Amino acid sequence: MQIAIEKVMYAYTLIAHLTPHEAKATRDRLAAHLAGMEADENVLAVEGMRYLRGADRVAKRRKARTSL
């Protein structure tokens, strides 16, 4: 799970400018969210990005695609 967290934090900090305190808080939230999930590192990384980006962003994007 640690590799997935590192991948997600690397990618997320490229799109969100976080202070060191915010980065630590985000890492802790992400670790808590992924704790107990059974999957390979890539699946966990995708789930982690989904979690940090927010479910509402994914829903809005899907809604926009279906309305075309």
C-alpha positions as CSV (number, residue, x, y, z in Angstrom):
1,M,0.0,0.0,0.0
2,Q,2.9,2.4,0.6
3,I,3.9,2.4,-3.0
4,A,0.4,3.3,-4.0
5,I,0.4,6.2,-1.5
6,E,3.7,7.5,-2.9
7,K,2.4,7.3,-6.5
8,V,-0.8,9.1,-5.6
9,M,0.9,11.8,-3.5
10,Y,3.4,12.4,-6.3
11,A,0.7,12.8,-8.9
12,Y,-1.6,14.8,-6.6
13,T,1.1,17.3,-5.7
14,L,1.6,18.0,-9.4
15,I,-2.0,19.2,-9.7
16,A,-2.6,20.6,-6.2
17,H,0.0,23.0,-4.6
18,L,0.1,21.9,-1.0
19,T,2.0,23.2,2.0
20,P,4.0,20.6,3.9
21,H,1.3,20.6,6.6
22,E,-1.5,20.1,3.9
23,A,0.6,17.3,2.3
24,K,1.0,15.5,5.6
25,A,-2.8,15.8,6.3
26,T,-3.6,14.6,2.8
27,R,-1.2,11.6,3.1
28,D,-2.9,10.7,6.4
29,R,-6.4,10.9,5.0
30,L,-5.3,8.9,2.0
31,A,-3.7,6.2,4.1
32,A,-6.8,6.0,6.2
33,H,-9.0,5.6,3.1
34,L,-6.9,2.9,1.6
35,A,-6.4,1.0,4.8
36,G,-7.9,-2.5,4.6
37,M,-8.4,-2.5,0.9
38,E,-7.2,-5.6,-0.8
39,A,-5.9,-4.9,-4.3
40,D,-2.7,-4.4,-6.2
41,E,-0.7,-1.2,-6.0
42,N,-2.0,0.2,-9.3
43,V,-5.7,-0.3,-8.4
44,L,-5.0,1.3,-5.0
45,A,-3.3,4.2,-6.7
46,V,-6.3,4.8,-9.0
47,E,-8.7,4.6,-6.0
48,G,-6.5,7.0,-4.1
49,M,-6.6,9.6,-6.9
50,R,-10.3,9.1,-7.2
51,Y,-10.7,9.7,-3.5
52,L,-8.5,12.8,-3.4
53,R,-10.0,14.4,-6.5
54,G,-13.5,13.8,-5.2
55,A,-16.4,11.7,-6.3
56,D,-18.4,14.7,-7.4
57,R,-15.8,15.6,-10.0
58,V,-16.0,12.1,-11.5
59,A,-19.8,12.3,-11.5
60,K,-19.9,15.7,-13.2
61,R,-17.4,14.5,-15.9
62,R,-19.5,11.4,-16.6
63,K,-22.7,13.4,-16.7
64,A,-21.1,15.8,-19.2
65,R,-20.0,12.9,-21.4
66,T,-23.5,11.3,-21.5
67,S,-25.2,14.6,-22.4
68,L,-23.3,15.0,-25.6
